Amino acid sequence: MKQIIIDDDYYHASYVQIGENIKFICAQGPLPNTIGDFWCMVIQEDSKVIIQLCQWTEEGKTQCTEYFPSSDQESKDYGAIHIKIVEKTIPVIQLRKVYQTKIQAIYKDKKHEVLHLLYGGWPDHFVPDSISVCREVRALALKFSEKKPITVHCSAGIGRTGTFAAIFMAIDRLKHAENVLIPNIVKELRDQRMHAVQNDQQYLFIYRMVIDILLAEDLLIKTPDIISLIKEYDDLIARKRQERYQKKK
């Protein structure tokens, strides 16, 4: 498991080898005292895209400290790091609960631009609200990464982040004509990021998301068995979602 070293210290993040040309930095969401270290890591590793798979707060609980200026500010300092908004936060058209911000991070004499994508449609310890939106977030990450490491975080950086990474890994293997067993993918991922993928719903979502991507890219035929599997998953998640709702009442 390769951790990220910043100035002889560790940031709570791990390099994950997704495929031959794709790397993730799976990270914990920044805390008030780690924002500067987070940005140092992004600059040091030359990451061009940050995927945030949580909202700032969910159900009254802080998921992640805000680590760049709000929309009414243009710039802000976090220790030795100067963060400047290049393009203000806007919703991504046709993608519900997805927002993009273009940010410039300045450390000493180095200026580094990064695209920040916030996907707020994925509840903690659960699965995304929308299969298609999650698929498009994946596509955006690949489009703007410039083959540099993609920084991905949620709150702890293991559940949602790990599930997202496992989907990338499975698709990459399939596109290279490799045999793919999801249990092996998760094991390989956990060797690089401990405790990745937190529960059975997230585990099943990997299967569901892989099927959706393959169908969308015409790499899989929608047979009766596939249709049946999709329905079973959707029915199960609908029940689990209702159970979660009832517990909150």
N, C-alpha and C positions, 0 to 999 in steps of 0.2 A: 504494500500500500504506500504510494508516494504522496507525502504531504507537501504542502506549499510552504517554502521557507521565505520569510520576509525579514531582511536585515538580522539574520541569525535567530529569528523567532519564528514560531509556527502560526499560520492562520488556519482556522478550523475548516480546511478544504482538502480535497484529494483529486489528483489527476486520475481520470478514467479514460482508458483507451477504448473508444467506441468502435473504431475501424481503422483501416490503414491510413486514411486521410482525415479522420475526425477524432478530436479529443474534447472531452468535457473537463471543466473544473467544477466539481460538485462541492458546493460550499454551504456553510451555515449562513443564514441571513445576518447581516451586520447588526451588531449591538452598539449602544452609545459609545463604548470605549474601543470599538474595533473598526469604526468606519474608515479611519485613515489607513489601517492595515489592509482593509478590503480593497480600497482604491490602489494602494501600492501593488497589491497582487495583480489586479486587472492590468495595470500599466506594465509591470514586470513581465507578465506572461503574454503581453501583446494581444489581449482578448478584444475582439471587435464587437461582440454581442453579449449582453447580459440578459438572461431570461429569469424573471422573477415569477415564481409559481405560487405566490400568495398575495393576499391583500396586506396593507400595512396593519390593519386590525381586523379581526374576525370574531364575531360574537362577543365583543367587548374585550378581547384579549389581544395584546400586541403580538404580531407575528414577526415583525421585522422593523427595525428603526429606519426612519426615512434617511437615506444617505445621499440625497442630492437636493438642491433647492426646490422649494415649492413653486407653483406657477407664477406667483406674484414677485418672485425674486429672480435675478439673473445669475448671481454667483454666490458662492459661500465657501468658507475655508473650513477644512476638517484637519486640524493639526497642520502639517506641512503641505497638505494637498489642497489645491485650489480647484474647485469644481464650478464650471460655467455651463449654463444651458445654451446650446447652439440652436436647437429647435424645440419649442415648448411642447409639453405633453399634449397629445391629441389622441382621440379614439382611432383605432384602426378600422377603416370602413368595412362594414359587413361582418366584423368579428366582435361578437358581444363580449364585453368585459376584458378587452385587450387594448392596451394603451402603449404608445411609443413616444420616446423622448430621445433626442440626440444630445449627447453630453460630451463636453471636453474636460478632461482631467489633466491638471498641470502639476508636475512635481519637479522641483528644481528647474532645469532648462528643458525638460521634456514635455511635449504636448501630445495628448493621446485622445482620439475621438472614439466614442463607443455608442452603439445603439442599444437603448434600454427598452425591453419589452416586458410589460407587466401583464400577466394573465391572471385575472382575479376570479376566474370561474372554476377553480379547483379547491373544494373545501378540504381542510386539514383532516387527515386520516381517512380520506374517502377518494372518490374518483371525479373527474371533470363533469361539469354540467352538460357539455356538448362534445361529442366525438369529433365532429367536423371542425370545430374551432381549434381543438387541440392539434388536429392534423395540420391546420394552416399555421399554427404557431411553430410547429416543427419545420415547416417549409420556409418560414421567414428566418428562422435561426440558421438554416443552411444557406439561404440566399445571401445573407449579410455577413456571414462569419469570415469570409475571405480565407478559408482553410486554416484559420487561427483557432486556438482553444475557445470553446464556447463556455462562458461562465453561467452556471445554473444554480439557483438557490430557491429554497422555500423558507421555512422557519429553521428547523434543525438541519435541513439539507440531506435528508435520508429517505423520507417517505415519498412525497411528490417528486422530488428531485431524482431519487433512485428509480422510480417508475418511469419517468421521462427518459432517463438514460437507458434503461433496459429496452424500451421501444426502439430507440435509435440503434442499439446493438443488434437486436433481432433483425431489423430491416436491412442493416448493412451486411450481415451474414447471408441473408437470403439473396440479396442482390449480387453477392459473390458466389452464388450457387453452392453455398455450404448447407449442410444439414443443421437444422436449428431445433433445439429442445429448450423451451423456456426455463425449466428448472436449472439447466446448465448455464443459461444466460444469467440468471439471478445469482447463482453461485459465483460465477466469474466476476460479476459486478460487486458482490459483497467482499470478494478478495481485494478489491480496490477501494471500496467505500463501505465500511462496516455498517450493518443493520439496514442497508438499502432495501426498499420495498417493505412496507410495514405490516400489511395485512392481506387477507385473502381477496378482498375486493380489488385492491390495487394490483395484486397478482393476476387476477382474471382480466383486469383492464388491459394488461399488456397484450394478451391474446386478442382481445376485441379491437384494440388500436392497430395492431399489426394487420389484422384482416381488413380493417377499414382502409388503411394506406395501400395495401396491395390491390384492393378493389378499385380505389380511386385512380391508381396508376395502371389499370388494366393488366395487372400481373397475376390476377386470380379470377377464376370464373365463379359467379354467384350460383352455386349449385344448391339443391334443396337442403343438403346437409349444412352448408354455410348459412343459409337463411334460418334454419332451425337453431343453429348455435347462436346466431345474433339475437334471435327472439328470446332464447333462454337467458342470455346475459342481460338483455334489456329488462325482462320481467324481474329477474333477481335484483338488479340495481334499483328498479322502481320500488320494490318491497323494502329494500334496505334504506332507501331515501325516506320513505314514509315512516319507517321505524325511527330514524334519526329525528324527523320532524316531531313525532309524538313524544320523544324523550325531552325535547326542548320546551314542550308546552307546560 
